[in-house]
């Protein structure tokens, strides 16, 4: 007759492995991608977040987010320069 305590411990280990696998399979949310991209742009990205990004993120998504953030940065800088020049003249 099988020992029920061994069966429970095996089921427990399998459940933990399944939960860990599900967490690793999840993709990043849009907010997480933008947050990671901004942190990486200014150089304050943590090692844990960087590893999470490489494990769960897709390169194409980060490229798109990077292009959008770069375009927004350029537009904001152009707006600031235009505003300063109008005020100065």
PyMOL commands that set and color helices and strands:
alter all, ss='L'
color gray80, all
select helices_A, chain A and resi 4-25+30-42+47-56+59-88
alter helices_A, ss='H'
color red, helices_A
deselect
rebuild
show_as cartoon
